[in-house]
Amino acid sequence: MNDSEQSQTSEAEPGELGLVEWVDFVSEDTFDFENGGSIPGFTLRYETYGRLSESKDNAILICHALSGDQHAAGVYKLKDRKPGWWNNMIGPGKPFDTNRFFVIASNCLGGCQGSTGPGSINPETGEPFNLDFPVISILDMVRAQKRLIDHLGISKLYAVAGGSMGGMQVLQWMIEYPDMLDRALPMATTARQSAQAIAFNEVGRSAIVQDRDWHGGAYDPEAGPNVGLAVARMMAHITYLSEEGMEDKFGRARRTSEPSGAKGLFDVEFEVESYLRYQGASFVNRFDANTYLYFTKALDRFDLYKNGKLEESFKDVKAKTLVVGFTSDWLFPPQQNRDIVHALLRSGKIATYAEVSMSLGHDSFLVDAPELDALVRAFISQ
């Protein structure tokens, strides 16, 4: 399939993309990392939805969060239980309207869903990179995406959008390639990782590296540090929710009656325990532990403040920007999102802040919500 053609491959329900497929972009040029080290080329796995216009002026780049990937919308098989992670936002007639726009989503460099990362084979050794993979940054992710956009023949993006780590990538796009995007839509994000967020990530990393099956990062992919990775996911997932949301969803509901004896006491008792264990167990089936380590370090080292002033980083920004925060997000609270807009305004840029009242915590940006839908639709349609 031609890269610029729609990746929809079947009849779909109204408003849905139906079957989609991924494509591999292979860059054969050496890639130098921000923090040192290089690799002799790389692969980015990506998907596209909609059709690129003849003038190539209708492309929107979607950037994923820590545990996301290139599969942002549609399904690979008709029997798939769940569509792509932002399916509620991407499709015919949706905020990122594929009747009008050509939407691109790629798995970040360093990822584990087809893009080159720690689990990929090092061509120089014939073995997985593991911890020989260079330290990756948000800037590296964006520079790799830039090669993909160049490959597609797109000189300017209509918009770049994403939440959480995806929002960090949006901010980096605004700074690194100011002439390449008209609109920027970062959500539930921050311009600098906080001490609390770093602390949560460190707990997750510690669970992984202390797992006896981690083996200094040189583990068998079929027998990796699954216990540690599951615990890391459980810990992180708590930060993606909110106290109110968890109370509404679980409260103190029990899965079992009163346990008998100490042995039963430490099995699953509460519904919230069952939920977290499910999140951990399912995560290890689709994610690589070393990628988790690398990506969380990229988050922790992300800091756009120059000499304590964020506006200095934004001095060359040209994109119209809408930053969306969520009232119940305690990982990247509303104030951190407002700070981005205030810095843009101090730099004389066109920027707007919108705050959505939802009880679902940090992951609110992933949820189908009328208020968020309307905000994105209005901004993209301007």
N, C-alpha and C positions, 0 to 999 in steps of 0.2 A: 504494500500500500504506500502511495506517495505520502511523504511526511506532511504535506500541507493539505491533505484530504481528510475529510471527516473520518474518525475512527469508529463511528457508529456502523454496525455491521448487520443489523436486523431491524425489522419492523418493531416499533416500540409503542408503549402506552403513551397517550397524550401527556406532554410535559416530561417524558423520560427519554433517556438516550438509548436504552436497550443494551445490546451487546457491544462491548468496546474491546480494543486490543492495545497492547503496549508495543512500543518501538524502541530499539536501542540506537542511541547516537554514540558513535565511537570517534573520539578525538585522538589522533595519532601524534599530536605535538606534545612535547614535554610540558608537564604542568608543575610549576614552582609554587610551593605553599608559603603562606604568609610567615609562618614561624620557622621556616627552614625545611629543607628536604624537597624532593621532587619525585614524580613518577613519570614513566615514559608513555604518557597518554592515559586515557581513561574512558570508561563507558558511563553514560547517563541513560537510565531507562525512563521513558516518558510516555504519556498519553496525550492525545489531542481530541478536542470535541468541537464540533462546528466546522466551518470552512474558512480558510484564509482568503481574504478578498484579493482581487487583482492588484490593488494598490498596497496590500500588506499593512493596512493601518488599523486593523480590528483585532489585534492579538492581545490577550490578557494572560499574564503569567500567574499561576497559583503556586504559592510556596507552602510546604507542609510543616507541621509541628514535629516534635521529637520522635514520636512513634508513628508518624504518618509515612506516606509513600506517594508514588506516582498515580495510584488508583484513586482518583478524587471523585469520580462519578461513573455511573453505569454499572454493568455487571459483566463478568467474563463468561459466565454460563447462566443459562436461563434458570437453573435450579439454585443459584447462589442465594444464600439466606440474606446477605446484606450487600447493598451496593457500595460504591466508593464513599470515602469518608466525608465528602462535602456534596453529596448527591442532592441534598435539599437546596443547594445554592446554584448548581450547575445543570443546565439543560434547557430545552425549548421553553421559552416563556418564563424562566426563572431569573433571579437577579443577574447572574452571569449567563445571559441569554444566548444559547448556541444557535439560534436562528439569526442572530446578529453578529456574534463574536466568535473568534477562533481562540479557544481556551487551551492552555498548555499547562500540564502538571508533570513535574519530574521528581524522581527519587534523588535526594541530595547526594552529592559526592560524599563518600564516607558511609553511605547507607548499606542496607543489606537486602534490598528488594530488586536487585539487578544492576544497580550502579556500583562502580568500583569503590571498595571499602576494605577494612581490615581482613575480612574473610575472603577477599578475592585472591587469585593466584598472582604472585609476584613473578613477572616474566623473567627476571634475572636469576631466580632461584628455582622456579617450578613448584614452589611451596606457597601456602597462604602467607600474606603479609603479616598477619597477626599484629604484634606491637611494633613491627618494623614499618608499619604504615605511618606516614608523617602526621604530626599533630595538625588537626584541622580546625579552621575557624569559620565563623559565619561569612567572613569575606571570601574565603576559599570556595564555599558553597555557591556564592553569588557569581564569582568569576567563572566557575564551571558552567553555571546556567547561562552566562553571557555567551560562551562558546556555542551552546545549543541554539540560542536565539540567532546568532550569526549564521549558523548552519541552515536555519530555516529561512534565511534571507530577509529577516525582519530588522529594519533599522531603528524602529521606534515602537515601543509597546503602548497600547492604549491604556493599560493599567497593570499594576502589580499588586497582588493581594495575598494576605495570609494572616494567621493568628498564632500567638505564642512564639515559638522559634521561627515560624513562618513570618510573623510580624517583624522579627529582628532582621530577617532577610530582606523584607520590604524596605526597612530603614536603610540597610546597607546598599540596596539598589539605588535609593534616592541620592545617597552620598557619592557612591562610586561611579555611577553612570547617569548623571543628572539630565543629560540630553536625550536619554533613551526611553523615558516614560512620561506620559501626560498626567497620569493619576496614580496616587499611592493610597492603599487601604490597609494599614496595619491595625490589627485587633488584638486585644487582650495580651499586650506585650510590654516591653520595657526597653529603655535605651541603655540600661546598665543593670546587670544581675545583682540582686540584693544579697546581703549576708545570709538572710533566712533562706532564700532560694538555693544558695550555694550549699548551705548546711543540709537541706533536704537531699540534694544530689549526692553529697558526700556519704550520707547514710546508705543510699542505694549502691554507690560504687563500692563501699566497704563490704556490703553483702555479697557482691560479685567476686571481688578479689580474695575474699576470705573463704569462698567456696572451694573445697578441696579439688573440685573438678576444673577449676580455672586454669591451673598449670602455667601461671605467668602469662596467660593469654594464648598459649599454644595448645589449646584443647581440641579434642576431636569434635567436629561439628555435630556429630550424632550423639555425643555424650558430654556436652558442655556444662557450665556451671548453672544448671537449670534452677536449683534451689535458690541460689543467690539472685539470679535474674528475676525470678518470681517475687521474691521479697522486695527487690528494688521497685518492681512494677506496683506492688501493693502499696508501698510507701508513697510513691509518686502519685498514684491514683487518688489517694486521700487529698493531696494538694490540688487536684483538678476539680474536686467537688466543693461543697460548702457545708457548714454545720446545719443550716436550715434545710438544704436540699437532702442531706443524709437523714435528717430527722423525719422529713416528709416521706421519703422513700422507704426507710427501714424502721425508724423508731427503735423500740426494743423488742420487735417481733422476733420470735424464736422459731427455729427450724425443728427443734426437738423439745421434748418435755424435759423436766428437770433431770440432769445427768445423774447417773448412779455411780458414785465412787470417783476417785481421782482420775482414773483412766479415761472415763467418758467426759470428765470436766474439760479436758484440753482438746477435745474434738470440736467440730463446728456446732455451736449452740445458737448464736444469733444470726439473723438473716444478713446483717452487714458483714459478718465474718465469712459467710458463704460467698457473698458477692466479691469480696476482696480476693479470696482464694481462687475463685473462678477467673478473675482478671489476671492474677499471676500465672495460673496454669495455662491459660490460653495464649498469653503473651510469649511464653518461651517457644511456642510452636511457630511463631512468625517473626521473631526478632533475634538478632545476634548480640551476645553479651558485650563483645568488644566494641561494636558500633554504639551500644548504649554508653559505654565508658567514654568514647571519643566525643559523642554528641553532647553529653552532659558537661564535659569539660569545655566544649565550644560555647555552650550557654554561659557557664560560669565566668569565662574569660571575656565575654562580650561587654564592652564598655565604650560608648561613643562620646563620653565626656572628655573634652580636651581642656587641660588646665582648670578642671572643675566647671567648665562652661559648655553646655550641650549645644548652644547656638553656634559655636565656632565650627562644629562638625556640619551644621546645616547651611553654611554660608553660600554654597553653590547649588543648593537644591532648587529645582524648577517645577517639580510636579505639584499639582493641586492635591492636597492631602486631607483625608478623613481618617481620624483615629477614633476607634470605638473601644470604650472600656465597659466593664460590667460590674454592677454594684456588689455582687457577692464573690468576686474574684479576689482571693486573699493571697494568691501566688504572685500575680502581677496586678496589684490593686489599682483602682481608678486613678489615684493620684499619680502613679508612675506613667499612666497613659496621658493624663492631663499635662504632665511635665513636658512631654514630647511636643504637644501643640503649643504650649507657652514658649518653648525654645524656638519653634518655627516662626511664631508670630514676632518674637523679638528679632529674628533674622529678616523680617519683612516678607515672609512667605505667605502663600494662601493656604490656610489650614483651618480645619474645623474639628471640634471635639464633640462626640455624642456618647452619652452614657445610657446603657440599656439596663433597666431594672429587671433582673432575673435572679432566681434563687439557686441556680444550678452550678455556681462557682466558675472556675477558670474555663471549663469546657463549654460554657454557654455559647461561645462563638460557633460551635459545631452543631448546635441544636436548631431545629426548625422553629423559628419564632417570628410572628408577624412584624414586630417592631424592627428587628434586625433586618428582616427581608426588605422592608420598606426603605430603611436607611441605605442599604447597599444598592438597591434598585435605583433610588433617586440619584445617588452619587455617580453611579456608573452611567446613567442616562444623561447626565448634564452635558 
